[in-house]
Amino acid sequence: TCSDWSLPLTNFEEFLRADDQPDYPMEFWLRLSLAGPLDRERWAHAFWSLVATQPFLTARLRRTDAGRWELAAGTGTPCMLRFEPAPARHLA
């Protein structure tokens, strides 16, 4: 089922996991530039509706009994959603 799945990591994914360090975490930010007003409530609803239908957006890493890492179905919140105004230099 969609709520119970796992996949082994590829060699590149293993490298990314091993390269994750407190000073240089393996995470990413998504920056959007929009024209016109933003209805934050509608945008957040659309975002979380997408997350609910895409299992990879909530997936987690877990270690198998054999000591390997795998990507597995997640059950928690996948990320933090935060709205911040762009710095003035980016608005031009």
N, C-alpha and C positions, 0 to 999 in steps of 0.2 A: 504494500500500500504506500501511498505518498508519505505517510507518517512514520514509516519504518523502512529505511533504506540506508545503504552505505556504499561508498566507492573508494577504492585504494587511491592514494595520491600518485600523481605522475612524478617523474624524477624532478621536473622543474618545480612542482608544488612542494616537494620534499625540501628542495633548496630554499625556497621562500620561507618555509616554516623554520628551517634550521638557522636562517639568517636573521630572524626576528630577534631584536634586542631591545631592552628598555629605552636606550637612548635613540634607537632607530626602529620603532615598531613597524611591522608590516600591516599598514592600514592605509586607507585612502579616503580622500574627501571628494565630494562632488560639488562643483560650483556651477550654478546656473545663472545665466544672464537673461533676464526677461524684460520685454518692453511692455509698458503699461502696468496697471495695478494688479496686485496678486491677491486673490481670495485665499488666504492661508487655510481656512477651514476646509474649503473644497479641495485644495491642493493636498493637504494632509490626508483627507479621506481617500483621494485617488491613490496617493502613495501607499498607504497601508492596505488598500484593496489589492494593489499590485503585489505587495509583499505576501499577502495571504495566498496568492495563486502561484507563486514562484518558490519552490522549495529550496533552491540554492541560496536564496537571500536570507534564509534563517539557518542554514547548515552550520555545523560545528565540527571541529577537529576532535577526534578521540583516538586513543591508543588501543590497538587490538591486543588480545592475549599473547600474540606472537611478538609484540613490541613494535609493530609498524603503526604508522598513522593512517587514518582514513577520514574521509569526509562523510559525515552522518547527518541524518535528519535532525534538525534543531527544534526546540520547543519554546525557546524564549524570544525576547525582542531582538531583532537582528542588528539594530543600530540606533543611533540617536538622531532624531530629526530636530534640527535647529535652524531658525531663520535669522540671518544677520544681514544688515545692510552692507552693501559693497563700499569699500573706501572710495572717497571722492575721486581719486585718480583713475578708478576703473569705470566711472560713470560717463566719461567723455566719449 
